[in-house]
Amino acid sequence: MKINLKQALKLRQTLRLNLRQGLKEGKANSTVTRIFTPLLGSGVQHYTHNTITMSADFEIEIDYKLYNLTTDNALIGDTDALSGDIWKINKDNNSMLIRIGGTTYTTTGSYTEDLKLNTAKMTRVGTTVKVFRNDVEIYSATIALVDFTINMVGTRQNGAYDSFSGILANYKVTNIASLVMDAPLDKQYTAAAPTVINNADANNPLTAVNLDNAGSAFTSSDTYGWLGENNVGAPTRISDDWTNNGDGSYTIDTPDGNYGDCELQFGVSEVGFTYFVEVTVNEPVGNSSLRLRNCDPNIDFRTAGDYSGSVVAASSACPVINRRGGARPFIQTISNISNRQVLEVAS
């Protein structure tokens, strides 16, 4: 049975909607782990592949997570001069820009950009080009039937402009009715091993350029999308009133009611990013309790129990645990400390 491009697009949209709904309902991918490798815009990190020229119907899809909302970020582009073909996210005005055959089209003000994991898709059927974000159409226009040429991911013009800052994944290109690019972008790539697999065409792999920063393993979560690895190791700061018990637990004992020297800090977080924090605490003894701070919201550990929740890092020194308040002696022990970055999936 043959399926035309319109039917194929509708089928893929249905499959993606089912996947997103499954994640939201906790029915899919509860044990899936994959690597997400960040692109650092300042390091001109990107991917290249052999040129794909699309003269007729096409579909391009890619997952992306921005690290900021203050710079232009190229999703795909080519090596030509400033007038070359491109698809990018514009800063400030909640829009995407596409340029096909020298003509520029902008989806101004059609959605609200965020720092979640989103899916962008562009299609051309006949002379109609459309742009979708998380399966919602945000732009449609009638254009001239000219070639759209791409050979770069995460930048344009050999890395000279609009280098992407964030995460890119699941890059797919359908040219007429053929899937010619299917690159998960789910491994750690280095200068020594820069080849990126293309599941659709082994003869056209991608090459990772300048990607020597480490990727991170994320596990899919029923509630939060993707959870990174626990970045809590040895404390980066432990003040005098704390004792490392050697079994993963820590006890604060302030017999003189000291408040100032009672800080316990773990890991380093990216300001503005969301983290899932877990801590077990025992019943506090005395006139105070502990607090998780440098986060939004802060969390008070007033009674014994297992505490968990998502917080936004308000400082790179997140999480910090210290005395909540009071001026008299108190003792409390914490254990099972975990701090994992949350890669939220847009609904």
DOGU-172663 format. One record per residue (C-alpha): residue number from 1; x, y, z. Coordinates in steps of 0.1 Angstrom, whole numbers, plus 2048, in hexadecimal, padded with zeros to 3 digits. Example, Ala and Ser with C-alpha at 12.3 -4.5 7.8 and 13.67 -1.06 7.14 Angstrom:
DOGU-172663
+-----+-----+-----+-----+
! seq !  xx !  yy !  zz !
+-----+-----+-----+-----+
!   1 ! 87B ! 7D3 ! 84E !
!   2 ! 889 ! 7F5 ! 847 !
+-----+-----+-----+-----+
***
This chain:
DOGU-172663
+-----+-----+-----+-----+
! seq !  xx !  yy !  zz !
+-----+-----+-----+-----+
!   1 ! 800 ! 800 ! 800 !
!   2 ! 80E ! 822 ! 7F6 !
!   3 ! 80B ! 840 ! 80D !
!   4 ! 80D ! 863 ! 7FF !
!   5 ! 81F ! 87F ! 811 !
!   6 ! 800 ! 88E ! 820 !
!   7 ! 7F6 ! 86C ! 82E !
!   8 ! 819 ! 867 ! 83B !
!   9 ! 81A ! 889 ! 84C !
!  10 ! 7F8 ! 882 ! 85D !
!  11 ! 804 ! 85F ! 869 !
!  12 ! 824 ! 86D ! 878 !
!  13 ! 811 ! 889 ! 889 !
!  14 ! 7F9 ! 86F ! 898 !
!  15 ! 816 ! 85A ! 8A4 !
!  16 ! 827 ! 879 ! 8B4 !
!  17 ! 807 ! 884 ! 8C5 !
!  18 ! 803 ! 861 ! 8D3 !
!  19 ! 827 ! 862 ! 8E0 !
!  20 ! 822 ! 883 ! 8F1 !
!  21 ! 801 ! 878 ! 900 !
!  22 ! 812 ! 859 ! 90D !
!  23 ! 82D ! 86C ! 91E !
!  24 ! 814 ! 883 ! 92E !
!  25 ! 7FF ! 866 ! 93B !
!  26 ! 81D ! 851 ! 946 !
!  27 ! 817 ! 836 ! 92D !
!  28 ! 836 ! 838 ! 917 !
!  29 ! 85C ! 838 ! 919 !
!  30 ! 85D ! 833 ! 93F !
!  31 ! 87E ! 822 ! 93D !
!  32 ! 88E ! 831 ! 91E !
!  33 ! 8B0 ! 841 ! 922 !
!  34 ! 8C2 ! 855 ! 908 !
!  35 ! 8DE ! 86E ! 904 !
!  36 ! 8D8 ! 893 ! 8FE !
!  37 ! 8F7 ! 8A6 ! 8F3 !
!  38 ! 8F5 ! 8CC ! 8F6 !
!  39 ! 901 ! 8E4 ! 8DB !
!  40 ! 914 ! 902 ! 8E9 !
!  41 ! 90D ! 920 ! 8D3 !
!  42 ! 92D ! 931 ! 8DD !
!  43 ! 941 ! 912 ! 8D2 !
!  44 ! 933 ! 912 ! 8AE !
!  45 ! 928 ! 8EE ! 8B4 !
!  46 ! 912 ! 8DF ! 899 !
!  47 ! 90C ! 8C2 ! 882 !
!  48 ! 913 ! 8BF ! 85C !
!  49 ! 907 ! 8A6 ! 842 !
!  50 ! 907 ! 8A3 ! 81C !
!  51 ! 8F0 ! 8BC ! 80B !
!  52 ! 8CC ! 8B3 ! 808 !
!  53 ! 8BA ! 8C5 ! 7ED !
!  54 ! 894 ! 8C6 ! 7EE !
!  55 ! 883 ! 8D1 ! 7CE !
!  56 ! 85F ! 8C5 ! 7D6 !
!  57 ! 84C ! 8B9 ! 7F4 !
!  58 ! 860 ! 8B5 ! 814 !
!  59 ! 85D ! 8B2 ! 83A !
!  60 ! 878 ! 8BB ! 854 !
!  61 ! 874 ! 8B4 ! 878 !
!  62 ! 88B ! 8B9 ! 896 !
!  63 ! 888 ! 8BA ! 8BC !
!  64 ! 899 ! 8D8 ! 8CD !
!  65 ! 89E ! 8E6 ! 8F0 !
!  66 ! 8AC ! 90A ! 8F3 !
!  67 ! 8C4 ! 914 ! 90E !
!  68 ! 8B9 ! 938 ! 90B !
!  69 ! 8A0 ! 94F ! 8FB !
!  70 ! 8B8 ! 96B ! 8F3 !
!  71 ! 8CA ! 95F ! 8D3 !
!  72 ! 8C0 ! 954 ! 8B1 !
!  73 ! 8C4 ! 92E ! 8AE !
!  74 ! 8C7 ! 91C ! 88C !
!  75 ! 8B6 ! 8FA ! 88A !
!  76 ! 8C3 ! 8F3 ! 867 !
!  77 ! 8D5 ! 906 ! 84C !
!  78 ! 8EE ! 903 ! 830 !
!  79 ! 911 ! 90E ! 829 !
!  80 ! 908 ! 92A ! 811 !
!  81 ! 90B ! 94F ! 817 !
!  82 ! 8F3 ! 964 ! 82C !
!  83 ! 8D7 ! 95F ! 813 !
!  84 ! 8D9 ! 939 ! 816 !
!  85 ! 8BD ! 922 ! 820 !
!  86 ! 8B6 ! 920 ! 845 !
!  87 ! 89C ! 918 ! 860 !
!  88 ! 8A2 ! 929 ! 881 !
!  89 ! 892 ! 935 ! 8A2 !
!  90 ! 892 ! 95A ! 8A6 !
!  91 ! 899 ! 96A ! 8C7 !
!  92 ! 881 ! 981 ! 8D9 !
!  93 ! 863 ! 980 ! 8C2 !
!  94 ! 857 ! 95B ! 8C6 !
!  95 ! 85B ! 952 ! 8A2 !
!  96 ! 86E ! 93C ! 889 !
!  97 ! 87E ! 948 ! 869 !
!  98 ! 882 ! 933 ! 84A !
!  99 ! 894 ! 93C ! 82A !
! 100 ! 88D ! 928 ! 80A !
! 101 ! 89E ! 931 ! 7E9 !
! 102 ! 8A8 ! 953 ! 7F6 !
! 103 ! 885 ! 95D ! 802 !
! 104 ! 87F ! 961 ! 828 !
! 105 ! 860 ! 958 ! 83B !
! 106 ! 85A ! 960 ! 860 !
! 107 ! 840 ! 951 ! 878 !
! 108 ! 83F ! 971 ! 88D !
! 109 ! 82D ! 96F ! 8AF !
! 110 ! 81C ! 94E ! 8A8 !
! 111 ! 826 ! 93C ! 8C8 !
! 112 ! 838 ! 940 ! 8E9 !
! 113 ! 85C ! 932 ! 8EA !
! 114 ! 868 ! 920 ! 909 !
! 115 ! 885 ! 90B ! 916 !
! 116 ! 873 ! 8E9 ! 913 !
! 117 ! 87A ! 8CD ! 8FA !
! 118 ! 865 ! 8D6 ! 8DC !
! 119 ! 85F ! 8C7 ! 8BA !
! 120 ! 862 ! 8DD ! 89B !
! 121 ! 856 ! 8D2 ! 879 !
! 122 ! 855 ! 8E2 ! 857 !
! 123 ! 843 ! 8D4 ! 838 !
! 124 ! 83E ! 8DE ! 814 !
! 125 ! 823 ! 8CF ! 800 !
! 126 ! 820 ! 8DE ! 7DD !
! 127 ! 826 ! 903 ! 7E2 !
! 128 ! 819 ! 904 ! 806 !
! 129 ! 833 ! 905 ! 822 !
! 130 ! 828 ! 900 ! 846 !
! 131 ! 83A ! 901 ! 867 !
! 132 ! 82E ! 8ED ! 886 !
! 133 ! 839 ! 8EF ! 8AA !
! 134 ! 82F ! 8D1 ! 8BF !
! 135 ! 817 ! 8C7 ! 8A4 !
! 136 ! 805 ! 8E9 ! 8A4 !
! 137 ! 806 ! 8FC ! 884 !
! 138 ! 816 ! 91E ! 88A !
! 139 ! 81C ! 92A ! 866 !
! 140 ! 80F ! 924 ! 842 !
! 141 ! 819 ! 935 ! 822 !
! 142 ! 818 ! 930 ! 7FC !
! 143 ! 83B ! 932 ! 7EE !
! 144 ! 84D ! 92D ! 7CD !
! 145 ! 857 ! 909 ! 7C6 !
! 146 ! 87C ! 90D ! 7C9 !
! 147 ! 898 ! 8F7 ! 7D8 !
! 148 ! 89D ! 8F5 ! 7FD !
! 149 ! 8C1 ! 8EB ! 804 !
! 150 ! 8CF ! 8E1 ! 826 !
! 151 ! 8EF ! 8D1 ! 833 !
! 152 ! 8F4 ! 8DF ! 856 !
! 153 ! 8E2 ! 8D9 ! 877 !
! 154 ! 8E5 ! 8F2 ! 894 !
! 155 ! 8F5 ! 90F ! 880 !
! 156 ! 8F9 ! 91E ! 85D !
! 157 ! 914 ! 92B ! 846 !
! 158 ! 92F ! 913 ! 854 !
! 159 ! 927 ! 91D ! 878 !
! 160 ! 92A ! 942 ! 872 !
! 161 ! 907 ! 94C ! 87E !
! 162 ! 8EB ! 942 ! 895 !
! 163 ! 8FC ! 924 ! 8A5 !
! 164 ! 8E3 ! 910 ! 8BA !
! 165 ! 8E6 ! 911 ! 8E0 !
! 166 ! 8D3 ! 8F3 ! 8EF !
! 167 ! 8CA ! 8D0 ! 8E6 !
! 168 ! 8C0 ! 8C2 ! 8C4 !
! 169 ! 8B2 ! 89F ! 8BE !
! 170 ! 89E ! 889 ! 8A7 !
! 171 ! 8A7 ! 89B ! 886 !
! 172 ! 893 ! 88D ! 869 !
! 173 ! 88F ! 897 ! 844 !
! 174 ! 877 ! 889 ! 82B !
! 175 ! 87E ! 893 ! 807 !
! 176 ! 85F ! 88D ! 7F2 !
! 177 ! 854 ! 86B ! 7FF !
! 178 ! 876 ! 85E ! 80B !
! 179 ! 884 ! 861 ! 82E !
! 180 ! 8A8 ! 86C ! 827 !
! 181 ! 8B3 ! 877 ! 84A !
! 182 ! 8AB ! 867 ! 86C !
! 183 ! 8C6 ! 871 ! 885 !
! 184 ! 8BD ! 86D ! 8AA !
! 185 ! 8DC ! 882 ! 8B5 !
! 186 ! 8DD ! 86D ! 8D4 !
! 187 ! 901 ! 866 ! 8DC !
! 188 ! 920 ! 878 ! 8E8 !
! 189 ! 934 ! 884 ! 8CA !
! 190 ! 958 ! 88F ! 8CB !
! 191 ! 973 ! 89A ! 8B3 !
! 192 ! 980 ! 876 ! 8B4 !
! 193 ! 95E ! 867 ! 8AD !
! 194 ! 949 ! 881 ! 89A !
! 195 ! 933 ! 86B ! 884 !
! 196 ! 90E ! 86E ! 88B !
! 197 ! 8F8 ! 851 ! 87F !
! 198 ! 8DD ! 857 ! 865 !
! 199 ! 8C5 ! 83B ! 868 !
! 200 ! 8B4 ! 843 ! 847 !
! 201 ! 8D4 ! 844 ! 832 !
! 202 ! 8F5 ! 835 ! 83E !
! 203 ! 906 ! 846 ! 821 !
! 204 ! 8FD ! 869 ! 82E !
! 205 ! 907 ! 86A ! 853 !
! 206 ! 90B ! 88B ! 865 !
! 207 ! 92C ! 898 ! 873 !
! 208 ! 92D ! 8A8 ! 896 !
! 209 ! 942 ! 8C8 ! 895 !
! 210 ! 953 ! 8D4 ! 8B5 !
! 211 ! 93D ! 8BE ! 8CB !
! 212 ! 956 ! 8B5 ! 8E7 !
! 213 ! 93F ! 8BE ! 904 !
! 214 ! 92F ! 8A0 ! 916 !
! 215 ! 90C ! 895 ! 910 !
! 216 ! 8F6 ! 889 ! 92C !
! 217 ! 8DF ! 86B ! 931 !
! 218 ! 8BB ! 873 ! 936 !
! 219 ! 8A0 ! 85A ! 940 !
! 220 ! 87C ! 85F ! 936 !
! 221 ! 864 ! 867 ! 952 !
! 222 ! 83E ! 863 ! 954 !
! 223 ! 83B ! 885 ! 964 !
! 224 ! 858 ! 89C ! 95B !
! 225 ! 862 ! 892 ! 937 !
! 226 ! 887 ! 889 ! 939 !
! 227 ! 89C ! 888 ! 959 !
! 228 ! 8C2 ! 88C ! 958 !
! 229 ! 8DC ! 87A ! 96C !
! 230 ! 8DF ! 881 ! 991 !
! 231 ! 8FA ! 89C ! 994 !
! 232 ! 8FE ! 899 ! 9B9 !
! 233 ! 91F ! 88B ! 9C3 !
! 234 ! 936 ! 897 ! 9DF !
! 235 ! 92B ! 8B8 ! 9ED !
! 236 ! 93A ! 8D6 ! 9DC !
! 237 ! 939 ! 8E8 ! 9FD !
! 238 ! 933 ! 8DA ! A20 !
! 239 ! 936 ! 8F2 ! A3E !
! 240 ! 941 ! 8EA ! A61 !
! 241 ! 91F ! 8E2 ! A70 !
! 242 ! 91A ! 8C5 ! A57 !
! 243 ! 927 ! 8A2 ! A5B !
! 244 ! 92B ! 88A ! A3D !
! 245 ! 91F ! 868 ! A4C !
! 246 ! 930 ! 855 ! A30 !
! 247 ! 911 ! 843 ! A25 !
! 248 ! 902 ! 85E ! A0F !
! 249 ! 8F2 ! 870 ! A2C !
! 250 ! 8FB ! 890 ! A3C !
! 251 ! 8F3 ! 89E ! A5F !
! 252 ! 8F2 ! 8C2 ! A6A !
! 253 ! 8F8 ! 8C8 ! A8F !
! 254 ! 8F8 ! 8EC ! A9C !
! 255 ! 8FB ! 8EA ! AC2 !
! 256 ! 901 ! 910 ! AC5 !
! 257 ! 8E4 ! 91A ! AAF !
! 258 ! 8FB ! 925 ! A93 !
! 259 ! 8E9 ! 92F ! A73 !
! 260 ! 904 ! 93D ! A5D !
! 261 ! 91C ! 91F ! A59 !
! 262 ! 903 ! 903 ! A50 !
! 263 ! 904 ! 900 ! A2A !
! 264 ! 906 ! 8E0 ! A16 !
! 265 ! 908 ! 8E4 ! 9F0 !
! 266 ! 906 ! 8CA ! 9D5 !
! 267 ! 90F ! 8CC ! 9B0 !
! 268 ! 90C ! 8EA ! 999 !
! 269 ! 8EC ! 8F2 ! 986 !
! 270 ! 8E4 ! 907 ! 968 !
! 271 ! 8D1 ! 926 ! 973 !
! 272 ! 8AD ! 926 ! 965 !
! 273 ! 8AD ! 901 ! 95E !
! 274 ! 894 ! 8E9 ! 96F !
! 275 ! 8A0 ! 8CE ! 986 !
! 276 ! 88F ! 8B1 ! 998 !
! 277 ! 89C ! 8AF ! 9BC !
! 278 ! 897 ! 892 ! 9D4 !
! 279 ! 8A2 ! 893 ! 9F9 !
! 280 ! 89A ! 87C ! A17 !
! 281 ! 89B ! 88D ! A39 !
! 282 ! 895 ! 882 ! A5D !
! 283 ! 882 ! 894 ! A78 !
! 284 ! 894 ! 8B4 ! A82 !
! 285 ! 89F ! 8B6 ! AA6 !
! 286 ! 89E ! 8DA ! AB5 !
! 287 ! 892 ! 8FB ! AAA !
! 288 ! 896 ! 8FB ! A84 !
! 289 ! 896 ! 8E6 ! A65 !
! 290 ! 8A9 ! 8E4 ! A44 !
! 291 ! 8A1 ! 8F5 ! A23 !
! 292 ! 8A9 ! 8EF ! 9FF !
! 293 ! 8B1 ! 911 ! 9F1 !
! 294 ! 8BF ! 924 ! 9D2 !
! 295 ! 8A2 ! 914 ! 9C0 !
! 296 ! 87F ! 920 ! 9B6 !
! 297 ! 86D ! 915 ! 9CB !
! 298 ! 882 ! 90F ! 9EA !
! 299 ! 878 ! 8F0 ! 9FD !
! 300 ! 875 ! 8EE ! A23 !
! 301 ! 87C ! 8CD ! A35 !
! 302 ! 867 ! 8D3 ! A54 !
! 303 ! 85E ! 8AE ! A5B !
! 304 ! 86D ! 88C ! A53 !
! 305 ! 866 ! 87D ! A31 !
! 306 ! 86F ! 87A ! A0C !
! 307 ! 86E ! 89C ! 9FA !
! 308 ! 86E ! 89F ! 9D5 !
! 309 ! 864 ! 8B8 ! 9BA !
! 310 ! 86F ! 8CD ! 99D !
! 311 ! 880 ! 8EE ! 9A3 !
! 312 ! 891 ! 909 ! 98D !
! 313 ! 8B5 ! 911 ! 995 !
! 314 ! 8B7 ! 935 ! 9A1 !
! 315 ! 8DC ! 932 ! 9A6 !
! 316 ! 8F8 ! 91B ! 999 !
! 317 ! 8FC ! 911 ! 9BE !
! 318 ! 8DC ! 8FC ! 9BC !
! 319 ! 8D4 ! 8E7 ! 9D0 !
! 320 ! 8E1 ! 8F6 ! 9F1 !
! 321 ! 8D3 ! 8E8 ! A12 !
! 322 ! 8D7 ! 8FD ! A31 !
! 323 ! 8C5 ! 906 ! A51 !
! 324 ! 8A3 ! 916 ! A4B !
! 325 ! 8A4 ! 92E ! A69 !
! 326 ! 8A4 ! 930 ! A8E !
! 327 ! 8BF ! 937 ! AA8 !
! 328 ! 8BF ! 919 ! ABE !
! 329 ! 8D0 ! 8F6 ! ABB !
! 330 ! 8C2 ! 8DD ! AA3 !
! 331 ! 8CC ! 8BC ! A91 !
! 332 ! 8BF ! 8AD ! A71 !
! 333 ! 8CB ! 892 ! A58 !
! 334 ! 8C6 ! 890 ! A33 !
! 335 ! 8CD ! 874 ! A1A !
! 336 ! 8C4 ! 867 ! 9F7 !
! 337 ! 8CC ! 888 ! 9E7 !
! 338 ! 8C5 ! 88B ! 9C2 !
! 339 ! 8C6 ! 8A8 ! 9AA !
! 340 ! 8BD ! 8A1 ! 985 !
! 341 ! 8B8 ! 8B9 ! 969 !
! 342 ! 895 ! 8B8 ! 95A !
! 343 ! 891 ! 8B9 ! 934 !
! 344 ! 86C ! 8C2 ! 932 !
! 345 ! 859 ! 8B7 ! 913 !
! 346 ! 841 ! 8D1 ! 906 !
! 347 ! 81D ! 8C6 ! 904 !
+-----+-----+-----+-----+
***
